[in-house]
Amino acid sequence: MEPVSQPLSKPLGQPHGHPLNESWGAAFSLDLRRLTVLRELERRGSLARTAEALHLTPSAVSQQLAALARDAGVPLTERDGRGVRLTGQARVLLAHAEVIAAQLERARADLAAYGEGGRGAVTVGCFSSGILGLLPPALRALRDRLPQLRVDVVEAEPPDLFTALDGGQVDVAVAVDFAAAPPHTDRRYTREDLLTDVLDVALPPDHRLAERAEVPLRELATDAWIVGKSHSCCGAVTRSVCAAAGFTPDIRHDVNDWAALAGLVEAGQGVALVPRLVRSLYTHRDLALRPVRGEPPSRNVFVAVRAGAERDPVLAAVREELRTAAARVPARLPRGAARVG
């Protein structure tokens, strides 16, 4: 962890009668960009990780926080071993920052609604399988509905996706609920659940369970597994699903690309859990897809915008088309889908 610069280690609050406090009512102002740095420190937990997320140096992060503390007139960080932690005053300030940011977003949305609407550009950040199985129909509908709107797509997952949303590099975030995603109670975002994406088992065509109608997950405890990286949403979900079934998967192949994963399963290199959002990749593959016996493993897919931005007519149209596309995702495997090759 990076050492803390001196301004962060000293209490910056001043006693009553100090010129800083005497001018509080007349000169209190805060830089919203510095508030973003404080919010990111709360999310990341260290100066080094905050600096990496914001593409700054740890020294620059320390300077921004020290300047914000001077503006606020209170200490915002305190030493915690070799690192820092937020003070109580910092958390009070962050609570107000959420309200300020939301109100600014509402102002922007009201201005957008006052104009013609349907113009400009929107950036959607989304995880890879969502780009494959959810975005295409939504983007086609938006092209017909708002032909003058430019929609850009960025592949990203939490926590980086929400750092980009906070910073304005992304306007709409489509994500999966897992440990790195913000909690439902996070007031910085207006979120809406889109769908429950069920995971099925992908088996090599000659696998001993390939002819089963359903596969008990526990019976795959001794198989080789093909799993996404642990920091990815599907990698994290697969690991937690296997743990809930009572075993730790023997991960032989660590890949995030769904086409590559399908190729490895087809080649008999292991088994995998695959979301129904990417089922189109498996249509012409010589492998077996089986539902899991009992309560099927699944992941929750949601859309989020910055709090207050939900009133923006363009962002409202994007969210509406995402809801429509999500409603068309099949909830179960079609008949005869056991062997898709």
N, C-alpha and C positions, 0 to 999 in steps of 0.2 A: 504494500500500500504506500502511496506517496506521502511524504512528510507534510505536515500542515504548515502553511505559511503563518508568520507571526500574527498578522491581524486577526486570524481566526481563533487564536488561542487566548486572546484577551477579551474580557467582558466589554462590550461596546455600549451598554446602557449607561446613562449619566445620571447623577443625583439631581434632585429637584433644585432648580436655580441655575443649573448649567446652561450656557447659551443655546445648546442643542435643544434642550427641553423647552426653553422659553420661546423658541421659534417654531415649535411643533405645529401649532395650528396654522401658521401662516406659510410654512415652507415645506410641509410634508408632501413628498412626491416620490414615486417608485418607478424604476425602469422595468417595463414588462419583460424585457429580454433577460434581465437578471432574475426575475421571478421564475422564468423558465428553467434557468440553471438550478435554482433551489428545488423546484419540482422534480427535476431529473435526479438530483442528489437523493431526494426522498425515495425515488423509484430504484435507483441503482445501489445505494448504500455505501459507496466509496467515491473519493475524488477521482481515482484512476478510472473506474468504470464510467463515471459521469463524463469525464473528459473524452474517453473513447467514443461514447454515444453521441456527444455533441461535436465531435471532430475538433476539440480544443486540446491544449496542453493542460496538465493538472495545475500548473502555475496560473494559467489564465482563468481556470475555474475558481481557484482560491481568490484571485483578484476580483472576479465578478461577485463572489459571495461577500467578500470584505466590503466592497462598495455598496452592496445592498444593505448590509448590516449598518453601515454609516448612514445611509438614507433613512432606514427605519428607526435608528437610534436604539437598537436592542441587539444583544448577541443572538446570532442565528445558528451557530455551531459551537460545539465544545469537544474537547479531546476525548477519545475513547480508545485507550491503548495507543496504537500507532496511527489510528485513523480518526475520524470525526463522527459525531452523531448530531442530529438536529436538536435544538433546544425546544422547550415548550413554546417560547415566543415564535420560533420558526413555524411551528405547526399551526399556531393561531394565524400567522400571516398567510400560510398556504391555504387555510380555509377561506380567508377573504379573497385570496388570489383566484380561487375557483369561481367565486361569485363575480369578480371583476371580469375574468375571461369569458364567462358565460354571457354577461351583459354586453360585452363588446361583440360577441358572436351574434347576439340578437339584433344589435344595431346594424351589423353588416347584412344579416338576413333581411331585415326590414328595408334596407336600401336596395337590395337586390330585387325584392318583391315590388318596390315602387317603380322600378324600371321595366323594361320590356320583358326581361327574363328569357331563358333559353339560349343565351349566348355565353361566350367565354370558354373556360376550361375547367375541368374537374379531374383530380387525380385520385384513383382508387387503389388502395393498397390491399393485397389479398394473398393468402397462402396458395401454394402451387396447385393443390387439387381443387381448390375453389376456382382458380383461374380456368382450369380445364372443364369442370363440371357445372359451374354456377354462372360465371361471368358471360360466356358467349351469348346465351339467349337474352340476358339483360342488356348487353351492349347493342345487340341487333335492334331490340325494342327502343332503346334510347336514340339510336341513329334515325329511326323512323319518326319518333316522337319529337325530338329536338335536333333537327339536322344541322343547326348552326353551332351545336355544342361539341367541343372537343373533349374526349375522355381519354386520359392516359392511365395506364395500368402499371403498377410497380409490385413485384413479388416481394413480400415481406411478412414476417411473423412477429408476434410479441417477444421481447419488449420493444425491439427496434421499431416495429410498426407504430406503436403508440407514441414513441419519441417523435417520429415523423409527423404523426397527427397533431401532437402538441405544437410542433414547430411550424406547421402550415405547409410542409412538403407533401402531405397527403390530406385530402379532404374527407374521404370516406374510408373507413377501415373495415374489412371483412376478415374475421378471425375465428379461431377455435378456442373454446374455454379449456385452458390447462394452467399449470402453475405459473407460467410467465405472463399470462394475460391479466389485465386489471380485474379486480373483483366487481361483482354486480353493484356494489354500493359506492363505487368511485364516482363522485359527483362531477368530475371533469368531463364526463362523456354522457351523451344520450345514446342508449343502446337498445337494440331490439333483436330478439332471437329470430333466426331465419328458418332453421331446420335441425332435426336430429339426424345426423349422418351415421348410418349403421355400418359396422365393419363386418366383413365376411372373411372366411378363411380361404386363402389361395393355396392349392395343393398341386404338386406335380401330377401328371396324368396317371402314373403308375403307383401312386402313393397307396398305402394299405387302407386308408380311409376314404379314398377317392369315390367309392361307390355308395358311401353313406348318404342318407338324406340330410342329416345334420351331424355336426362334428362336436363332441365334447372337448372343450379347449384343454382340459387336463390331460387328455390322451396324447397331446402334442408336446408334453413336457420333455420328452427325450429326443425330440427332433431338432435338427439345425434350423435356425431362424434367420430370416432376412428382415432387418428392422432399420428404420430411419435413425438418424443421429439423435442422441439423447436430448439435445436442446430444441429439436424440431417438434412441432405439435403432434405429428403422427408417431414419431419415435417415442415421445413421452407417453402418449396414450397407450401404445402397444405394451410398453413396459408395465404400466399401471394395471392394464387389463390382465396380463399374465400373472402379475403379483396377486391380484384379486382371485384368480383361479387357483392359486396355491403353488406357483412355481416361478423360477427365474429363467427366462428364455436363454438358450445357448445361442448367442448371436454370432453367426459365422460371417455375415455380410452386412456391412453398415453403409446403406445407400439411401439417398433422399429422392432419387429420380424414379417416378412410378413406372416408366417404360423399362428401365433397367431392372427394377425389382421383378416385373413380370417376366422378363427374359431369364432371370436367375431361377425363378420358380419353375418355369417351363423346362429349364435344363436340369431340373432335379436337384438343385443346390440347397433347397430348404423350403420352409413354409412361411407364410406371412399373413398378416391381417391387412386387408385393403378396404378403403372406404368406397361406398357405392357412388360417390361423386366421380370416381375415376374409372367406373366400370367400362366405359367406351374403349379404354386402352386394352381391354382383355378380350374383346369380341372375337378376334381372329387368333387368339393364342391357344395352344394345345395345353390347357391346364384345367383344373377343376375348381370351381367356386362353390363353397358350401356355407350356409348359415351356421352360426354357432348354436348349439343346443342350449335351451333355456333362455334366460334374459339376454338378448343380443348385446354385445359391446357396441358402444356408440360414442359419438362426440357431438357437442353442441356448437353449432355455427351461428355467429351473430354478426350484426353490422353496427358500427358505432360512428358517431360524428362528435365534434366538440360540442359541449353543452351550450345551447343557445342557437347553434347552427341548424337545428332541425326545422327552423322556420324558413330557411332558404328554399325558394321554390325549385331551384335546380337540384339541390341535394335531396329534397323531398321526392322529386321524380326518380332520381337514382335509387333511392331506398325502395320506392314503390316497385320498380322493375326488378330489383333484387328479390323482393318478397314474392313476386309473381313467378320468377324463375325457380326460387326455392320450393314453391308449392308443387312444381312439376317433377321434382326429383323423386324417383320411385321409392316407396317405403319398404318394399320387399323385392326379393329376386323374382323375375318372371318365371313362369312354369317352364321346365326344360332347361333352366340355366345352370344346372349342376356342372355340365361340361360345356365350356364355351369355345373350345377349339374345334 
